[in-house]
């Protein structure tokens, strides 16, 4: 099997903890110039931005020199540029460090903070924030946690070791334990293991269960319940499908409090609305470090607001 040649190092530095965008031109294509390809690739909605970047010399080649708008298309060529991100509303909650050594950083992420730059969330992400605050420009994420979910995320310090930690998650050698606040249903027999097939189609906000061989397995346990009809649950996923825990608790008839997607998609709130966060927390990570051999069992110190003070969490609603 022919091994793919690794890309050259970026000629552009990071900006606010965010890497420049790297684009590799396809090996085959009908484009006469680099500009033609990028215009088609990014679509009519961003055509003006592409033209502006060429005019300003912000699209560069591996040698750091600007790529001319009429530069001939070269299959396999790499180009770089910094995305011009719109102003983002700061997420006003602390990102705390649970563990740090020469190889990894484990952070306790707040609700509403994305793990890595994506879409409209670029500088206001856990990765960008940690790169800036810890002065670790090579820091990378070993896995992801949903923006709306709080809790533990593992980052790697050295790029050459990142694959070893990512393999831990791929091979399910990390024990992840979550907690959630949801309605209490005395008719449910718990603990229970939920198995189903979950699909998440591109362009759809939600995932859904479909017939077929299960690809999503979650253990659900009751920790405690209260007279007001709420309960706290311990959730242990054996697999990692998108929105798996949210889908499984919804299927059980106990959707997680504050979920804007399940069981029904709610109208999006205004930017900067940090009320009623999703009551889902990545509470524990347990694994053996593939580089040092150290056995870790790390725990988030966060609390779920709807359980500690429902009125404060709900705003009296």
Secondary structure, DSSP 8 states (H G I E B T S, - for coil): ----------SS--BTTB--EEEE--SS---SBHHHHHHHHH-GGGHHHHHHHHHHT--B-TTS-B--TT-B--TT-EEEE-----------S--EEEEE-SSEEEEEE-TT-BSS-BTTBSSSBHHHHHHHHHT-TT-EESS---TT-EEEEEEES-GGGHHHHHHHHHTT-SEEEEEEEEE--TTS-SSEEEEEEEE--TT-SS-EEESSS--EEEEEEEEEE-TTSEEEEEEEESS--TTHHHHHHHHTT--BTT-SSSSS------TT---S---EEEEEEEEE-TTT--EEEEE-----HHHH-HHHHHTT-
